[in-house]
Amino acid sequence: MSRDPHPHSPISARPEPPDSPSTGLPSEAPPLLSVHAAVVFLAAVIIGLVMGGLMFLHEKSVPAAVATGLGCCGLSVPVLHKLIG
C-alpha cells in the first residue's frame, strides 16, 4: 500500500481540467423554458393536433381543421397551466 509522501501538499491528486477560453458568455446559460412551461406547451400542441385531426375527419376542410387546432391549442394553455401547476 503506497502512501502520499507529502500529505499536506498544495497540489491536488486529481488534476483539474484547464479553463475554457473566455468568450464573454456565462459557462451555463439558463434554460429557455422551465420544465413546467415545456410540459404545458407540449400538452397544448398535442390537444391542438388531436382536435384539428378530428375536425378534418368530420368536415374534410383543411382551413376549419387548422382553425380548430390553433384555437384549441391556444385555449388549452391557461387551463393546463392551472391544472399542471
Buried (B, 14 or more C-beta within 10 A) or exposed (E): EEEEEEEEEEEEEEEEEEEEEEEEEEEEEEEEEEEEBEBBBEBBBEBBBEBBEBBBEEEEEEEBBBEBBEBBBEBBBEEBBEEEE
